């Protein structure tokens, strides 16, 4: 059971990292006459997070596996 929780946590951590990278890359930003200001920024963050979660669930960029291995090594050593 702990292994499943560690895998879920690793995937969530990768998704959070990916969402921040998408934000830094400007994903979801618009600069046109229909731009909505602060409200648009808030909804763009939800969109980035949803995209990042799908990316992580589909294998992501390999960070979740590295995080998982690191968590389980620490957990195994402590147990």
Residue, then its C-alpha position, 0 to 999 in steps of 0.5 A: x500500500x505504501x508503494x502505491x501511495x509513493x507512486x501517486x505522490x511521485x506522479x503528482x510531483x511530476x505533474x506540478x513540475x510540468x505545470x510550472x514548466x508549461x507556465x514558464x514556457x508561456x503555455x496558455x497565455x494570450x495577447x489579443x483583444x479578447x484577453x481576460x486579465x486576472x480571470x483568464x490567468x486563473x483559468x489558464x493555470x487550471x488548464x496547465x495543471x490538467x495538461x500536466x496531469x495528463x502528461x504525467x499519467x501518460x509517462x511524463x518525462x521520467x521524473x515520476x519514476x526517479x522520484x518514486x525510486x528515491x522515495x522507496x529507497x528512503x522508505x526501505x532504508x528506514x523500515 
